[in-house]
Amino acid sequence: MARIELNSVAPDFTLTDFNGQSVTLSDYQNDKNVVLVFNRGFT
């Protein structure tokens, strides 16, 4: 697993939101702040 240092630029990625829609980080570049939450144990 790659380690990302604090305050570095996040790599672009796509994840599925809770509605099953794909969300890509770069879609929000220079537009909105993004907060990521990783819940352990949820499927």
N, CA, C and O of each residue as an XYZ file, in Angstrom:
172
protein
N       0.841     -1.168      0.000
C       0.000      0.000      0.000
C       0.895      1.242      0.000
O       1.862      1.325      0.757
N       0.561      2.187     -0.846
C       1.329      3.428     -0.926
C       1.000      4.331      0.252
O      -0.144      4.400      0.701
N       2.011      5.014      0.737
C       1.810      5.953      1.839
C       1.810      7.367      1.265
O       2.694      7.728      0.488
N       0.836      8.147      1.643
C       0.727      9.529      1.198
C       1.056     10.422      2.387
O       0.476     10.276      3.463
N       1.978     11.334      2.190
C       2.409     12.225      3.258
C       1.358     13.307      3.518
O       0.617     13.705      2.619
N       1.313     13.762      4.746
C       0.420     14.830      5.156
C       0.676     16.077      4.320
O       1.825     16.412      4.032
N      -0.388     16.756      3.935
C      -0.346     17.997      3.145
C       0.142     17.811      1.714
O       0.518     18.788      1.066
N       0.147     16.589      1.209
C       0.519     16.376     -0.187
C      -0.747     16.347     -1.043
O      -1.852     16.178     -0.528
N      -0.576     16.510     -2.330
C      -1.704     16.469     -3.255
C      -2.198     15.033     -3.365
O      -1.408     14.110     -3.563
N      -3.487     14.852     -3.237
C      -4.069     13.505     -3.325
C      -4.053     13.010     -4.766
O      -4.288     13.791     -5.688
N      -3.779     11.730     -4.971
C      -3.860     11.185     -6.324
C      -5.321     11.130     -6.772
O      -6.222     10.993     -5.944
N      -5.547     11.233     -8.053
C      -6.922     11.159     -8.554
C      -7.435      9.734     -8.391
O      -6.692      8.773     -8.594
N      -8.693      9.603     -8.027
C      -9.294      8.283     -7.856
C     -10.801      8.384     -8.041
O     -11.378      9.470     -7.993
N     -11.422      7.238     -8.250
C     -12.870      7.152     -8.376
C     -13.374      6.141     -7.364
O     -12.841      5.037     -7.254
N     -14.410      6.529     -6.623
C     -15.052      5.652     -5.642
C     -16.552      5.665     -5.870
O     -17.074      6.526     -6.579
N     -17.234      4.720     -5.276
C     -18.686      4.658     -5.351
C     -19.271      5.273     -4.093
O     -18.866      4.928     -2.983
N     -20.235      6.195     -4.263
C     -20.855      6.816     -3.100
C     -21.959      5.923     -2.544
O     -22.200      4.834     -3.065
N     -22.627      6.380     -1.492
C     -23.638      5.558     -0.834
C     -24.881      5.341     -1.686
O     -25.731      4.524     -1.334
N     -25.004      6.060     -2.805
C     -26.114      5.857     -3.742
C     -25.722      4.966     -4.917
O     -26.529      4.726     -5.815
N     -24.469      4.473     -4.910
C     -24.007      3.614     -5.985
C     -23.481      4.372     -7.195
O     -23.214      3.764     -8.231
N     -23.327      5.698     -7.081
C     -22.831      6.527     -8.172
C     -21.314      6.662     -8.075
O     -20.767      6.762     -6.977
N     -20.640      6.666     -9.210
C     -19.197      6.875     -9.232
C     -18.882      8.350     -9.005
O     -19.515      9.230     -9.588
N     -17.900      8.604     -8.156
C     -17.462      9.965     -7.864
C     -15.955     10.007     -8.056
O     -15.229      9.201     -7.474
N     -15.481     10.947     -8.872
C     -14.057     11.083     -9.147
C     -13.544     12.357     -8.493
O     -14.148     13.421     -8.633
N     -12.433     12.248     -7.782
C     -11.887     13.384     -7.051
C     -11.633     14.578     -7.956
O     -11.947     15.706     -7.576
N     -11.078     14.364     -9.136
C     -10.738     15.484    -10.023
C     -11.971     16.261    -10.495
O     -11.831     17.387    -10.972
N     -13.165     15.694    -10.374
C     -14.385     16.425    -10.729
C     -14.601     17.631     -9.820
O     -15.329     18.555    -10.185
N     -13.980     17.635     -8.643
C     -14.173     18.711     -7.673
C     -12.969     19.643     -7.576
O     -12.958     20.556     -6.751
N     -11.964     19.421     -8.404
C     -10.759     20.235     -8.358
C     -11.082     21.697     -8.635
O     -11.803     22.014     -9.581
N     -10.541     22.586     -7.802
C     -10.750     24.035     -7.910
C     -12.211     24.443     -7.812
O     -12.583     25.526     -8.262
N     -13.049     23.582     -7.223
C     -14.473     23.877     -7.134
C     -14.977     23.778     -5.696
O     -15.643     24.691     -5.207
N     -14.662     22.668     -5.013
C     -15.183     22.414     -3.680
C     -14.121     21.739     -2.823
O     -13.172     21.144     -3.335
N     -14.297     21.842     -1.514
C     -13.458     21.079     -0.596
C     -13.998     19.663     -0.516
O     -15.203     19.442     -0.639
N     -13.113     18.712     -0.312
C     -13.517     17.301     -0.246
C     -13.040     16.720      1.078
O     -11.889     16.904      1.476
N     -13.952     16.010      1.756
C     -13.619     15.308      2.991
C     -13.875     13.829      2.751
O     -14.967     13.441      2.337
N     -12.869     13.005      3.010
C     -13.018     11.561      2.844
C     -13.221     10.921      4.203
O     -12.533     11.257      5.167
N     -14.165     10.000      4.278
C     -14.410      9.254      5.507
C     -14.369      7.778      5.156
O     -15.104      7.317      4.283
N     -13.513      7.047      5.834
C     -13.403      5.601      5.633
C     -13.954      4.914      6.863
O     -13.373      5.012      7.944
N     -15.075      4.214      6.710
C     -15.687      3.486      7.808
C     -15.216      2.048      7.789
O     -15.438      1.334      6.811
N     -14.579      1.623      8.842
C     -14.103      0.249      8.918
C     -15.263     -0.677      9.265
O     -16.111     -0.341     10.091
N     -15.291     -1.837      8.633
C     -16.269     -2.853      8.959
C     -17.579     -2.768      8.209
O     -18.445     -3.622      8.398
N     -17.755     -1.755      7.355
C     -18.972     -1.649      6.575
C     -18.752     -2.248      5.193
O     -17.648     -2.186      4.653
N     -19.797     -2.824      4.626
C     -19.684     -3.395      3.281
C     -20.661     -2.756      2.345
O     -20.710     -3.111      1.167
